[in-house]
Amino acid sequence: MSRSSVKYMDLIAVELAPGLATVGTEIKLIGNDSGESGSILSGYISRVDRNTPIYSQYTDFNTCYYQANASASSGSSGSPVFNVDGLAIGLQAGGISNASTDYFLPLDAPQRVLKQIQNGGEVKRGDIQTVFKHKPFLGCQHLRLSDKWESLFRKTFPNLKGLIVAEKVLPEGPSDGKLEAGDILIKINGKLVDQFLCLNTVLDENVGQTVAHRYGLACSGVFVSDPGYFLHPIRRLAIIDSVNHNRTPNLVAFVQVMKEIPVGTSVPIKYWYPDSRYNLETAVVTINRGWSQKLKMFKRNDTTGDWDVEVHANTSPSVQQARHRVPHRPSTRIIDQVVAKTISSLVRVKCYTLLALDGLSANVTSGLGLVIDTTGGYIIISRTVVPNTLCDIEVTIADSFSVPGTVKFHHPWYHYAIIQYDTNLVHPPVKSARLSREAISEGQRIFFVGCNGSDEIVHASTSVTKVIPFDANLRTRPELVLSTSTRLVWTRDSVLKKLGQGVNLSLRRLPVELQPVKIIDARAIGVSEEWIEKIQNDPADAYMFKVERTWGQLPDQFQKEDVLLSLDGNLVTKLSALEATDGKEFLNVVISRKGQQITFKAQTVLEDDFETTELSLTAMLSKIPHNTHFKMNMVEYSGNPSFVTLKKNERFFPLTVWSRDPSESKGWKRITYENGIAAAGEGHHGLSM
C-alpha cells in the first residue's frame, strides 16, 4: 500500500526501541482484545529471557520472548507493545488463555530488517539449521559448563542469568557433525555470546523451515501442503520421497519427474509423515491433468513482493489406453451361484469431484457399482458416490486394472447415477447382472452384498422386514440387495434404451419435495376417511406423502403440508407412482389441504432446470478492479440476509466460468478471464484446481 492511498489520516511512524525492554518496565498493549478494536491493556514485563512457547503448529525459535501480565486474549496478536513514553519495545505474540501471562516478540530482528529495507539492500536470511534454547546457569552446570567460563560470563554480563545451548541439530545441515545437542554456545567469531541478539546478528533470521524445525528433520524433500485429489490418497503434511522410482529430494527434481510421466499413467509414489519418519508408505497415483493441464511453480519475488509463476510443459504425451484382460478367478468360497455371478458384475468406482457444487464440498468418494449393460458399458451406482458431473471417474474391474468413466445420467428422485466405461478397453466383456422386474416385498428372502471396513466384498443371506421410502439423507455406504435375480426396482429399461440411442434424457417431475406421512398423522392433518380407506386397501408397504417444499411452480398449485392423493387417477402410495410424471407436462392432481379435497392441473418441470449447468461470478465481478474490496450480499438457509466483504485477486484467482457442454470431452467447458481477456481453459497465473 502506498502512502498516497491513505486519504483521511496522518500517518505517524512508531519509533522502535527494543533496548528499553527490561524487567519491571511498565507497558501498554494496544490491540483488539477478544475482537474489540482499540483496546488498551496494561502490565509489567517480568522476564526478558523466556524461551519461546510451544504451539500446536508453528513455533518460533532462536529467540527469547518477553513475559508480562497484560491479560490479553485472542485478537491482539501482532499488536505493538509500548512503554509509558510511547516507544515500541515488542509485539504481542501469544499467551496463556487461562492465566494473565502474555509473550512479546523482541524488536531487535525486525528493526535490523527494517534498516536493510530502508537502505535499499537485500534482506539476508542465513542460518546453520540448529535450534538453540536459553538455559539458566544451573542447567548449564549440569551440561559441564566450567567455572572458568561461567565466571567470565557473570563478570562480563552482571545481569546475565544463563547461556544459549544447542537443543536440536538438523541432519545434513551446516552444523551436522560440528554441533551436538547439549553444546553450550560460548563464542561466535571470537565474541562472547550472551543473548540471541548476538547470535541472530551473525546468522540473521531463519524462515521457511518450520516443518524441519518442528520435527528435527533434514531440510530436503517435497512437502505436501494440500494434496487436493491430484495426489489422493496421500494426505497433507506428507514428505514425498520418490515418484515412479525416481528420488525427489527437492521441488525441482519433483517437477522434472512429473513432466516426464505421461498423462493417464498410474505410478507408485513413496512418502512418509514427519511424526513417523521411519514408516515409508507407497501409494499408486494416476497422473490426471484433465482439468489442469499446466504444471505451475510459484516462486517468491522479494523485489516486487509477489509470486512469479513458471509454467512447465509436459514433455511426455498422454498414454494411450491399452486393452485389458479381465482375469477369470472363480471363487471356491461362495456357495450360492447367484451371489457368485453377481459379484463378477461388480466394479469399484472412485469419483474425484473438482469443485464444491450443489451444497457438497470437493471430495474423493468411492463405492461399488453394478454393470447392467455389457454392450454399452453402463454401470449403475449410488449418487452418494457420484453426486454430480463435474468430476473424474475411475472404474476398477476385477481388482485388476482401472479404466476411465464418464457420467451419463442422474436420476432425480431415485438417487442413482449411470456411468459408462469404454468397452473396447476390456476383454472379455464384464458380465451384466440380471435385473428383476418385480418389487421387493416384506418377508422375502434375499442376499445382501456390500463392503466391510477393509473394502472387502462381503455377502449374507437375510430377509426383508419392511419396505420404506428412500431417504437420500441416509449416511450409509451404498450396497446391493439380491434375490434370484438382482432387485433394482428403481432401474428402468427405457433409461438404458435412450442412453444406447444417444437420446438426451430429460425427465419431468412435479415441482415438490415429498415426505412420507403415517396414516394416523394423515388423519389428523385432515385426510378424509374415504381416502384413508383406499390407501389401507393397498399393499402393506403403502404410504401417504405430503409436500415438504415447493419450487418453480405456477401460482395456486401445491402448498406445504398438502397430502398428495392421486396423479392422473392413480392412487399415490409409493414413490414409483411419480414415474407417471415422466414426459408429461401437465398432470391431474388430487390433494388434501386443511381437510378439503382439491383437484387441479399441475404443471411439471424439467429436471435439467434444477441441475447445475453453469458456475460463474463473472456478471457480478467483471467490472470490479483487481485488488479491490467489495461487498457480496447473501441469503442464509433460514432466509435471513447477510453479507461478506471480499477482495478481488485476478492474479491467483481469475474469474472462471464453468458451463455444461456435451461437446467437451469431460462434459464441461472452462473460460478464464485474465486482464479482461477471456480464454478457453485455465489461465496462466491462476492456481490450478
N, C-alpha and C positions, 0 to 999 in steps of 0.2 A: 504494500500500500504506500503510495506517495504522500508526501506532506500536503500536496495540493488537494488531496481527496478529503481532508478534514476541513469543514467549512464553518462550523459553529462553535468552535472552542480553540483556545490557545494551548498548544502542546508545550508542556514543561518537562524537561529532561530530569529524571531521577538520578541523583548522584550516588554512585556505588562506593561503599566504604566497608569492605569486608574486614579490614584490620581492626574495626571498632567493636567487633563482637567478642565480648569477654563474659565470664561468669558473673552474674549479678546485673547485667545490662537490662534495663527496662525496655520493652519492645511494644510496638503496636502492629497488629496484623490487620491489614485492610483487604477484605476479600468478599466472598459470597457464602458465608457460613450457612449451612443447610439450605443452600439455594437462595438465600436472602441477599440481594445485591447491596453493596455498600456497607457491609457490616464491619465494625471496628472492634477487635478484641485486644486485650492487654495481657501482659505476662512478663516473666523474667527468664533470662537464659540461665539454665542450671548446669549445663555441660557444653563443652565445645569439642569434645573428643569422642563422641558417641559413634560406635560403628554403625554402618547403615543397617536399617531394619530389613528383615527378610519378608518379602511379599510372595503371594502365590505365583505371580508371573515375573515381570521384570524387577530386578533388584539392583540398585546402584552399587558400585564397588570402587575401590581405590580412592576413597574419600571418607572424611568424617562428617557427621551431621551435628548441628547444634540441637540441643534438647531444651525445651521450655514448657511452661504450664499455661498455654494460651487457651486451652479447652476448645480448640477449633474442631468442627465436624466436617463432613464431606461437603465439597463445593468451593473450598478455598485453595485447592492445590494449585501451585504456581503463583499464588498471590505474594506481593512484596512484604517483607518484614522490615519495619523502620525502627530506628532508635528514637529517643524523645526529641532529637534535633532534626528529624525528618530525613535522615540518611539511610539508604537501603543497605542492610547488612546480611540479608539472606532471603531465601524463597521458601514458602511453605511447601513441604514435600510429602508429609504424611503424619500419622499419629495413631494413638490407641483409642478406639471408639468408646470403650467403657472406662476410660480414665481421662485426666486432663492433660496428658502428655502429648506434645507435638514435636515434630522433627523438621528442621530447616536445612536447606542446602546452602552451604557457604558460597559466596560470590567470587571467590578467587579465580576459579577457572572461567566462569562467564565473563569476568572483567578482562582476563587475558585475551579471550577470543574476540571480544568487542573491540579491543585496541587493534588487533590484527585486521579486522574488517575495516575499521576506520582508516587505517593506514594503507588500505588497498592491497594488502598482502593476502597470501593464501592461508587459510585456516589449516594448520598442520595437526594431524592426528597420528600419534605414534604410541606404541605400547610394546611390552615384551611378553604379553599374554600370560601374565601372572596376577593372581588376585592377592592383594595384601590386606591385612587387618591390623588395627591398633590394639596392642595388648599392654596392660599395666606392667610395671617393673617386676611385680611379684611373679606374674606369668612368664615374663622373660627370664627370670632367675630359674624357673623350672625348665626352661629351654637352654640352660647352661650359659646365660649371659655372665661374662666375667666381671669381677668387681672393678677392674680397670676401666672397662668401657662404661659401666653404669656410673662410676664416679665422674668420668669425663662428661657424660651427658648431663648429669644432675648439676655439675658445676657450670657448664656452658649454658644450660637452659634451666634456670631455677624453678620455673613453673611447670616443667615437663613431668607428666605422670606415667608415661610409658613409651614404647617404641613400636615401629612398624615391622610386622612379621609376615613372611610369605605363608599364605594359607593354601593356595591351590596353584600348581604349575601345570599349564595345559600341555598335553602331549604334542610333540612335533612343532612346538613353538620356539621362539628365540631363546627362552630360558630353560627349555628342556635339556637336562644333562648338566646344567650350570647351577640352577637353584633347586632347592628341595623344600617341601612343605615343612615349616618349622624354622627355617632360616631367618635370622634377625637381620634386618637391613641397617647397616652401620653408616656406610658412606656411598655416595654416588659422585664419580669424578673427583674423588678426594675431599668431598664436602660432607660433613655430618648431616644425616637426615633425621630431623626432629619431628616432622609432620608431613602430611600428604601434599601440602603445597609445594614443598621442595621436590618431592617425587614427581608430581604432575608437571612441574615446570620443565623437567627433563623429558618426561615421557609423553606429555600432553594427554588429552583425554582419549579414552577408548570408546568407540561407538560401533554398533553393528555386530557385537559379539555376545549378545545376551544369551543365546542358546548355549554356545560353547561354555560361557562362564557359569551358567546355571548348573550344567551337568558335568563340568570338568572334562570336556571333550576337545579333541583337536579341531582347529578352525578349518575344516575342509568338508567336502561333500555337498550334496544338493538337499536343501531343506524344503519340505513341503508345507507351505503356509496354508494353502487351501487346495485340496485335490480336485474339487468340482466332481464331474463324472468322468473326466478325461483319465484320471488315474485310479478310478474305482477298481478294487475295494481298499486301496491304500488310504489310510486316514491322515489327517493333519498332524503335524509335528514329526512326521517320519523323515528319516535321512536315507536318501536313495544311494545305494552302494554300486549298483550296476544295472544296465539296461541291455537286454539281448546279449548277455555275456560280455559286455564291454564296460569296464570300470568308468565311473563318473565322479572323479574326485572334486570337480568344480562345475560351475554352471556352463562354462564354455564347452567342456567335454560333453556335458549332457545335451546341449543344443546340437553339437556336431553329430552325436549318435542318433538323436531324434530325426535330424534332417535326412539321414540315410535309410530310415526304415520306411518301406512302402506303406501307404495308407491302406488299412484293412488287414494288416498283419498282426497276429497275436504273438506277443513276445513276453519272455519272463523278465520280471523286474525284482531285484533283490533289494531289500530295505530293512531298516531296524529303527527302533524308537529309543530316544535318549535314556529313558528310565529302564530299558532292558537291552543295553548295547550289545550284549553277547548273544542275543537271540535273533539270528538272521532269518528273516522271513522271505518267502517268494510268492509273488502274485503274477498271474497271467493276465496281461492287459492288452486289449485290442486297440491299436492306434487308429483312432477315429477322428478325422478332421472335417467331417461333413458339414458342420455348421461354422467352424472356424478354420479356414484353410491356411491362414497366415500364422507362422510361428514367430512371436514377437519377444524381444528382450528389451527391457527398460533399464536405463542407466541414469543415475542422478547426475545432473549438471550443476556443479556448485557455483558456476559463474552466473547462470540465469536463474538458478533456484528451481528449475523444472526438471522433468524426467524426459530424456530423449529416448526415442523408440528406434529400434533396429529390427527390420523385418528380414527373417531368414527364409529363403525359398526352400521347399522340399526338393532335394536333389534326386530322389528316387520316385519313379512313377507309381501309381496306385497298383496294388497287386490284383491280378485277375483271379476272380473266384474260381477255384477248381471244383470238379465234381467229386463228391464224397460218397464213399460206400457205407451203407448202413449195415453194421455188424449184426449177424444173426446169433443171438445169445438166448436160447430158450431157458427159462427159469425152471429148475427142478424143485424149487421150494414152494411154488404156487400150485396148489392142488386144483382149484377151480379154474377151468379153462376160460370162462367169461372174463375173470379178472386178468388172467394172463394175456389174453388177446387185447383187452382194453389198455393195459399198461404199455403194450407195444405201440399204441397210438398216442401215448402221452409224450409231450415235449416240455422242456423247461424254457420259459420266456423271461427275458430280462428287459426292462423298459427304462431308458435314460431320458427323463423329461428335461427339457432345456431351460425353461423359464417358469416362474410362478404363474399359474393360469387357472382360472375358474375357482379361485379360493384355495388351490393346492400349491404347495411350495415345490420348487425343483427338487427332484429326488431320484433315487435309483430303486425300483421295485422289481420284484420277481415272483413267479408263481408257476403253477402247472397249466399248460394248455392242452387241448384235445384236438387232434387232427380229424376234421369232419368231411374233408373233400381231398382225396389224394390227387385227383387230376388238376385241380386248381391250386392246391397247396394252401387251403384255408384252415385256419386254426381258430377255435373259439376259446375265449378266456375272459375272466372277470375284469370288469372295468376298474376294479380296485388296482389291478396290476398295470393296465393301460388306460390311464384316465383321460388322455387327450391325444391329438395327432401331432403336436409339436414335440416330437421325441425321436429317439433312435431305438430300434427293436433288434434284439439278438435272440435267435432261436437255437437252442441246443438240442440236438437229436441223438437219442440213444446214449446220452452222456459221452458221446464220442467226438463230435465236431459241432461247430456253430455256423449258422448262415444268417445273413441279414433278413429282416422282415419289414413289412410296411403295414400301416393301419388302414383298413378298408372300410370299416363300419363300426359305429357305436349305436347300440340300441337305446332309445331314450328312456324307457321305463323298466326294462328287464336287466339293466346294469351289466351287460356283457359287451364285449368287443370281438370283432372278427379281424384277424390279421392274416397276412399272406406271405409265404416264402416262395422262392424260385424253385420249382420242382426239377428244373434242369440241373441243379446243383446236388441232387440227392438221388442215389441209386442203391438198391432198388427202392421204389416209392414206399413211403411210410403208409401203413395200412390205415384206412379210415375206420373210425369207431361206428358201430351200429347204433342208430338213433331210434329211440322208441317214440311212437306217436301217441302213446297213452300217458295220461297224467298219473303221477304218484298218488296213492291213496293211503289212508291210515291203516295200520296193521300189516302193510305189505313188507315182505322180506326183501332186503336189498343188501348190496355190498357198498361199503364206504372206502374210498381211495383218497389218500392225501399224503402229506409230507410231515415228518416229525421234526424235532428241533435240529437234527443233524442233516436236514434236507434229503433224507432217505424216504423213498416211496413206501408207504405202509398201507395195509388194507385190513378190513374186518367185516364180518357179517353182522348185520343189525336189522332193525325193523323200524318202520315209520310210526312214531307215536302221535304226531299231529302235523298237519299241513297249515302253515301260517303265511300271510302275505309277506313278500320280501321287504326287508328293511335295509336300505342302501347304507345306513349308518353303522351297521354291524362291523366291529373292529376285529374280524377274524380272517384268517387266511382262506382264500377261495379253494375249495376242494371239489371232488366229484362224487356223485352218488350213482350206483349202478344196480341194475337188476339183470334179467336175462339179456336185455339189450340196454344200452346206456339211456338213462332217463334225462333228456334235456327238453323238458316241456316248453321252455321258452325259446327254442330254436325253430325257425320256420323255413320250410323248403323254398319259399318264394324269395327269401333273402339271398340264399346261395345261388338261386337261379338268376336273379338280377345281377349279382356280382359277376357271375360267369359270363353274362351277356354284356358286361361293361356298362350297365344302366346305372345312372346316378340314383342312389337310394335316398329319397326324400320323404320321410314319414310325416304324417299329420297326427296331431293329438289335441285333446281338449286343453285349454289354457289354464289348467288347475293342477294343484298338488293334492293328492288324496291320502287319507289316513284311515285305517280300519277302525270300526267302532262296534262295540259289543251290542247285542240285541237289547239288553237291559238299558244301556245308555241311549240307544236309538229311540226306545220307547219314551224315555224321559225327555229327549230333545223334541219329541212331538210327532214321530213317525206313526202313522195310523196302524191299527191292529190288522187291517186288511193287507197292508204291505208286509207287515211283520210275519203274518201267516204265510204269505207267498215265499218269503225268504226262508222260513223254517221248514218249508216243504222241499227245499232244495237239499243237496247233499250235506253231510255233516260238516264238511270243511268250508261251508259258505260263510261269507262275511258281508257286512254292510260297510259303505265307505262314505266319509264326509269330506267336504272341501276344507283343506287346511290353509291353502294360499291360492290366490288367483293372479294372473298377469296377462297382458296383451290381448284382452278380450273386448268385445263390443259392450256398450253400456247396457245395463238392466239384464245381465245374464247371471253368472254364478256369483254367490256371495260366500264369505267364510261361514262355516258351520252348516252349509247346505248338505243334506244327505242325498246322495245320488241313488235313484231307484231303478231307472231303466234308460237304455240307449237304443233308439230305433226299435222300440218294442221288446228288446231283450233285457231280461232281469239282470242287474249288475250285482253279482255275488262273488265274483272273482276278478282279479286284475286282467285275466285273459279276455274279459268282455270288452276291454278297451281296444282290443285288436280290431274291433269293428270300425274304429275311427280311422284306420289306415286307408288313406286315399280319398276319404270323403271330406268335402269342405264344410258341409252342414249336417247336423245330427238332430233328431228329435229327442229331446231330453225331458225326463220327468224327475223332479226333485221334491224333497220335503223341506219346507222352510217355515220355522216357527209354527209348526202344527198344521200348515196348509200345504196341499199338493199343488205344485205349479208345473205347467208344461210350456216349453218354449223351444225355439230352434236355435241351437248353439253353433257358432262358427268355430271350426278347428283352426289350428295354426301349424305352419311348417316347423318341424323340429329344427331344421337348419337355422331358423331365425333366432334360436336360443342357444346355438353353439357359437363359441368364439371364433370369428373368422378374421379378425384384424386386431393387432396390438399396436397402438400408436399414441404418442403425445404430441405429434408434430403440429397439429392445428393449434394447440394451446401454447406451445413453447417456441415455435419457429421465429416469432418476432421478438423474443426476449434476448437481449445481448448476452454474449459469453461472460461468465464470471459475475453475473448479476443475481442478486437475491430477488425472490418473488414469492407471492402467496398463492397457495393452492387450496381451494375450498373442497371440503369432503363432507360426506354424509355417512354417519355410523350405521351399523346394522339396526340399531334401535330407532333410527330416523333422525337423531339429533345432528344438527350441522356442526362442523368443526373445521379447522384449517391448520395448515402447517406451512412454515416458511422453508424454502429450498434455495439452493444456489446452483445456477446452471453452469455446467462444466462441459464444454463441447470437445475438449481435448481427449479426456479419458472416457467420457460418457456421451458420445454424439447421439443426436436424435436418430432413432431407428424405427422403421415401420416393418412390422411382420404382417403378412396377409396370406390367406389361404389361396393357393394356386395349384390346381390339379396338374398343370403342365410342368411344374417343377418336380425334380426327382424325389424330393422329400415332402412335396405337397405344400410347401410354404416358400414365399418369396421374401427376401430381406432387402430393404432400401435404407442406406445410411446417408445422413446429411452431415457433411463436414465443410466448414467455411461457407455454408449456404448452398453448397452444391450437392445434388443427390446422385448417388452412385449405387449400382446393384452390388449386393454382397456386403461384406464387413468393411469397416473403414481402416485407415492406416494407423491412426493413433489410438483408437478406442481399445479398451480392454477386451480380450476375447471372452466369449461366453460359451 
